[in-house]
Amino acid sequence: MSAHYSRRNLFHMAGLAASAALSARVGAAVQQQPAPGAPKPGAAKRPQGGTGAHPDPFPGLATRSTVSLIQGEDRRKNAYEALLAIDEQIRPKLRQKKYVIIKPNNVTTTNQLGATHADAMRGILDYLAPRFKGPIIIAESSAGDTMTGFENFKYPALVSEFKKQKVSLLDFNAEEKYVLQPLIDYNIHVVPVRLAARLLDPEAFVMGSAILKTHNVAVVTLAVKNMVVGAPLHQPPKATTRWNDKRRYHAGIRQSNYNFFLTAQKLSANWGATIIDGYEGMEGNGPSSGTPVPHRICIASTDYIAADRVGAEVMGVDANWLGWMKFSGEVGIGQWDLSKIDLRGNAQIAAVTRKYRMHADVERELQWMGPMQELPPNLGWTRPLCDSPEYA
């Protein structure tokens, strides 16, 4: 059954979520306050990507994360071995769930280079076979017709090959079950977006099957972006009225980065594990019209932010460019400090790094990093809080 909310309930929901998140982080900050005269937390070693003269607004995430990095000439084997390398981290979460959702990246329904390959899915299913006996759903909300994409990329063959694992295919749009999430539009007004309810089901172990790709808004699209913009729905098949909530993420460079972050914050509590298939990456005008990079790697982690941090590194991309990653890392959704990520697998980052050619619009994509020029002057305080002497 679809979830519906009044405008008043939507604002109330947004307020409660923001208050809870802020209270949790402020509580952590209070506990970590140094003695008088001692250096502030993070002063000696700021998380990578920190910018500006003011101190970091949140305490750095102390916990370490693990990411596997595999290089090889077999896409299916790479995916399997990447997951196997972090097996002991996956199993405890997996055994608590009733079913698995594998979310591919099928932003396109016609260009295989821009979509999750069936062999990457086979690698995931190979890993799950001896470890999980419940049903497995391959589910997506493609920008086009989801089931057409499944057919074009030969996903129905997976249902037949892995019959014992009860594999099925699902179009989130056809299911029409959603949870509302507040975003901001171009004018910084609150607007709702419908997210696939399955991705927030506490009984589901949610796995991502992403790709190393450049992007026309987010700079790169990896594990987090796959989940974030794969979650919003559009009109179900055969609907007479056309609508598409994915468009609400294309609301301006700053707004888009913030909306990616907001949605990651919402979805992350239910993330199980992810792979990022880089057997053949995409550079240039991604996420659907770029050109191939024969990279021959695969990344896996139970921490999607950490997986993306390594993904950006092997693509030769400065993590400071990725607003959605910076925001997510700073509030502790995952670990984005490379020095706090433990690497496993048969490859080292430096040995497999390739400098991907960015999207033609990358200079405009990076404008979120600069000062705001489009707003009227501040009222009340005449200068930003971070410029005040007590915050120096």
C-alpha positions in Angstrom: 0.0 0.0 0.0 1.4 3.4 -1.0 2.3 5.8 1.8 0.6 9.2 1.5 1.2 12.3 3.6 -0.4 15.7 4.0 1.8 18.8 3.4 1.7 19.4 7.2 2.8 15.9 7.9 5.6 16.2 5.4 7.1 19.2 7.1 6.6 17.6 10.5 8.5 14.5 9.2 11.3 16.6 7.8 11.6 18.5 11.1 11.7 15.3 13.2 14.3 13.7 11.0 16.5 16.8 11.0 16.2 17.2 14.8 17.0 13.6 15.5 20.1 13.6 13.2 21.4 16.9 14.6 20.8 15.8 18.3 22.8 12.6 17.7 25.7 14.4 16.1 25.7 17.3 18.7 25.6 14.7 21.5 28.7 13.0 20.1 30.4 16.4 19.7 29.7 17.3 23.3 31.2 14.0 24.6 34.3 14.7 22.5 35.0 18.3 23.7 38.7 18.6 24.7 39.8 20.1 28.0 40.4 23.9 28.1 43.5 24.7 26.1 43.7 21.3 24.4 43.5 21.2 20.5 40.1 20.8 19.0 39.1 17.3 17.7 40.4 16.9 14.1 42.7 19.9 14.4 45.9 17.9 14.0 44.5 15.7 11.2 41.4 16.8 9.3 39.4 14.3 7.3 40.5 14.4 3.6 38.4 16.9 1.6 37.9 19.4 4.4 37.7 22.9 2.9 37.4 26.5 4.2 39.0 28.3 7.2 36.4 27.3 9.8 36.8 24.1 11.9 34.9 21.0 10.8 31.3 21.3 11.9 31.1 17.6 12.9 33.5 15.3 14.7 35.2 12.9 12.3 33.9 9.3 12.0 36.2 7.3 14.3 35.3 3.8 13.1 37.4 2.2 10.3 35.9 0.7 7.2 37.0 -2.1 5.0 37.0 -2.1 1.2 38.1 -4.9 -1.1 39.8 -4.2 -4.5 40.1 -7.0 -7.0 41.8 -7.0 -10.4 41.3 -9.7 -12.9 40.2 -10.7 -16.5 36.9 -12.2 -15.5 34.0 -9.8 -14.6 32.0 -12.5 -12.8 34.9 -13.8 -10.8 36.0 -10.3 -9.9 32.5 -9.6 -8.3 32.5 -12.9 -6.5 36.0 -12.5 -5.1 35.4 -8.8 -4.1 32.5 -10.0 -1.9 34.3 -13.0 -0.6 37.1 -10.8 0.7 34.7 -9.1 3.1 32.6 -12.2 3.8 32.8 -12.0 7.6 31.4 -8.5 7.5 28.5 -9.4 5.2 27.3 -12.6 6.9 26.1 -11.2 10.3 23.8 -8.7 8.5 22.7 -11.2 5.9 21.5 -13.9 8.3 19.2 -11.4 9.9 17.2 -10.7 6.7 14.3 -12.5 5.0 15.2 -11.6 1.5 17.8 -9.9 -0.7 17.3 -7.1 -3.1 20.0 -6.5 -5.7 19.8 -3.0 -7.1 21.6 -2.7 -10.5 22.5 0.6 -12.2 20.3 0.7 -15.3 20.0 4.4 -15.9 19.9 3.4 -19.6 17.8 0.5 -21.0 19.7 0.2 -24.3 23.4 0.9 -23.8 25.1 -2.0 -22.0 28.2 0.1 -21.2 26.1 2.3 -19.0 24.2 -0.5 -17.3 25.0 -3.3 -14.9 26.2 -6.3 -16.8 24.5 -9.7 -16.2 27.9 -11.2 -15.4 28.4 -8.8 -12.5 25.0 -10.0 -11.2 26.2 -13.6 -11.6 29.2 -12.9 -9.4 26.9 -11.6 -6.7 24.6 -14.6 -7.0 27.5 -17.0 -6.9 28.5 -15.4 -3.6 25.0 -15.6 -2.2 24.3 -19.2 -3.3 25.9 -21.1 -0.3 25.2 -18.3 2.2 21.5 -17.3 1.8 18.5 -19.6 1.2 15.7 -16.9 1.0 14.3 -15.3 -2.1 16.4 -12.8 -4.1 14.9 -9.9 -6.0 16.7 -8.0 -8.8 14.9 -4.7 -8.6 15.3 -1.3 -10.4 13.5 1.9 -11.2 15.1 2.7 -14.5 14.9 6.1 -16.1 13.1 4.3 -19.0 11.0 1.1 -19.0 12.7 -1.1 -16.3 11.6 -4.5 -17.7 12.7 -3.5 -21.3 16.1 -2.9 -19.8 16.1 -6.2 -18.1 15.3 -7.9 -21.4 18.0 -6.0 -23.3 20.6 -6.8 -20.7 19.6 -10.5 -20.5 18.5 -10.6 -16.9 15.7 -13.1 -17.4 18.5 -15.7 -18.0 19.5 -15.2 -14.4 16.1 -16.3 -13.2 16.5 -19.6 -15.1 20.2 -20.1 -14.1 19.7 -19.5 -10.4 16.3 -21.1 -10.0 17.2 -22.7 -6.7 17.9 -19.3 -5.3 14.4 -18.1 -6.1 15.6 -15.2 -8.2 12.9 -12.8 -9.6 12.8 -9.5 -11.4 10.9 -6.4 -10.1 10.1 -2.9 -11.5 9.8 -0.6 -8.5 7.5 1.6 -10.5 5.1 -1.2 -11.3 4.9 -2.2 -7.6 3.9 1.4 -6.8 4.9 1.2 -3.1 6.8 4.2 -1.8 7.9 6.3 1.2 8.0 10.1 1.0 11.3 11.9 1.4 11.6 15.7 1.6 14.0 17.4 -0.8 14.7 21.0 -1.8 13.9 22.4 -5.2 15.9 25.0 -7.2 14.3 27.8 -5.0 15.2 26.0 -1.8 11.6 25.1 -1.1 10.7 21.7 0.4 9.3 19.2 -2.1 8.5 15.5 -1.6 9.9 12.6 -3.6 8.6 9.1 -3.7 11.3 6.5 -2.9 10.8 2.7 -3.6 9.6 1.3 -0.3 11.5 -2.0 -0.8 14.8 -0.2 -0.3 13.7 0.9 3.2 12.2 -2.5 4.2 14.0 -3.7 7.4 13.5 -7.3 6.3 15.5 -6.8 3.1 19.3 -7.1 2.7 19.9 -4.4 0.1 22.9 -4.9 -2.2 24.1 -2.5 -4.9 25.6 -3.5 -8.2 27.1 -0.2 -9.4 29.6 0.8 -12.1 32.6 3.1 -12.4 31.2 6.0 -14.4 31.5 9.7 -14.9 28.4 11.7 -14.5 26.8 14.9 -15.8 25.8 16.3 -12.3 27.5 14.3 -9.6 31.0 14.2 -11.3 31.0 10.4 -10.8 28.3 7.8 -10.2 29.3 4.9 -8.0 27.6 2.9 -5.2 25.8 5.8 -3.4 24.5 7.5 -6.6 23.2 4.1 -7.9 21.0 3.7 -4.8 20.0 7.4 -4.4 18.7 8.1 -7.9 17.6 4.5 -8.5 15.2 4.8 -5.6 12.9 7.6 -6.9 9.9 6.4 -8.8 8.2 7.5 -12.0 4.8 6.7 -13.5 4.0 2.9 -13.5 3.8 1.1 -16.9 0.6 1.9 -18.9 -0.2 4.9 -16.7 -2.1 7.7 -18.5 -0.4 10.5 -16.4 3.3 11.0 -16.8 5.5 12.0 -13.9 9.1 11.4 -12.8 10.4 12.1 -9.3 14.0 11.5 -10.6 13.8 14.9 -12.2 13.6 16.5 -8.7 17.3 15.6 -8.2 18.2 17.8 -11.2 17.4 21.1 -9.3 20.7 23.0 -9.6 24.3 22.0 -8.8 24.2 22.8 -5.1 20.7 21.6 -4.6 21.4 18.3 -6.4 24.4 17.5 -4.2 22.4 18.3 -1.1 19.5 16.1 -2.2 21.8 13.2 -3.0 23.1 13.5 0.5 19.6 13.8 2.1 18.5 10.6 0.3 21.7 8.7 1.1 21.1 9.6 4.8 17.6 8.2 4.5 18.5 5.0 2.7 21.8 4.1 4.4 20.4 2.5 7.5 19.2 -0.4 5.3 22.3 -0.8 3.1 23.8 -4.2 3.3 26.8 -4.4 0.8 27.7 -3.1 -2.6 30.0 -3.9 -5.5 31.3 -1.4 -8.0 32.0 -3.1 -11.2 35.0 -1.5 -13.0 35.7 -4.3 -15.5 34.8 -1.8 -18.1 34.2 1.7 -16.8 32.8 4.7 -18.5 34.6 8.1 -19.0 33.6 11.3 -20.7 29.9 12.1 -21.0 28.5 9.6 -18.6 26.3 8.2 -17.1 25.0 6.8 -20.4 26.8 8.4 -23.4 30.5 8.0 -22.4 33.2 5.8 -23.8 34.7 2.6 -22.4 37.7 2.3 -20.0 39.1 -1.3 -19.9 39.8 -1.1 -16.1 39.3 -4.8 -15.1 38.7 -4.2 -11.4 35.9 -4.6 -8.9 35.3 -2.9 -5.5 33.2 -4.2 -2.6 32.3 -3.0 0.9 29.5 -2.9 3.4 30.2 0.9 3.7 29.0 2.5 0.5 30.8 5.8 1.2 34.1 4.0 1.7 33.5 2.0 -1.5 32.9 5.3 -3.4 36.0 6.9 -1.8 38.2 4.1 -3.2 36.2 4.3 -6.5 37.0 8.0 -6.9 40.6 7.3 -6.1 41.1 4.6 -8.8 39.3 6.9 -11.3 41.8 9.7 -10.5 39.1 11.9 -9.2 39.6 14.4 -6.3 37.1 13.4 -3.5 36.8 17.2 -2.7 34.9 17.5 -6.0 32.1 15.2 -4.8 29.7 17.3 -2.7 27.4 14.4 -1.9 30.4 12.4 -0.6 31.8 15.3 1.4 28.4 15.9 3.1 27.8 12.2 3.7 31.3 11.6 5.1 31.2 14.6 7.4 27.9 13.5 9.1 29.1 9.9 9.5 27.0 8.1 7.0 30.2 6.3 6.1 34.0 6.6 6.1 35.5 9.0 3.5 38.9 9.5 5.1 41.1 7.2 3.0 43.6 6.8 6.0 40.7 5.1 7.9 39.9 2.6 5.2 41.4 -0.9 5.3 42.1 -2.3 1.9 41.8 -6.0 1.0 42.1 -8.0 -2.2 44.8 -8.6 -4.8 45.2 -5.0 -6.0 46.6 -1.8 -4.6 45.0 1.6 -5.4 48.1 3.1 -6.9 48.7 0.2 -9.2 45.2 0.2 -10.7 44.5 4.0 -10.8 43.4 5.3 -14.2 42.8 9.0 -14.9 39.2 9.0 -16.3 38.3 11.8 -18.7 35.5 13.9 -17.0 32.2 15.0 -18.4 32.3 18.1 -20.7 30.3 20.0 -18.1 32.6 19.2 -15.2 33.6 22.9 -14.6 30.0 23.8 -14.1 29.5 20.7 -11.9 32.2 22.0 -9.5 30.5 25.4 -9.0 28.9 24.0 -5.8 32.3 24.5 -4.2 32.5 28.2 -4.6 30.8 31.0 -2.6 27.0 31.6 -3.1 26.4 34.4 -5.6 22.7 33.9 -6.2 21.3 34.9 -2.7 20.6 38.3 -1.2 22.9 39.5 1.7 22.7 38.0 5.1 20.2 39.5 7.6 20.9 39.6 11.3 24.6 38.7 11.3 26.4 40.8 8.8 29.1 38.1 8.1 29.0 34.3 8.1 29.3 32.6 11.5 32.5 30.9 10.5 34.2 34.3 10.1 33.5 35.4 13.6 36.6 35.5 15.9 35.3 32.9 18.3 35.1 30.4 15.5 38.6 31.1 14.0 
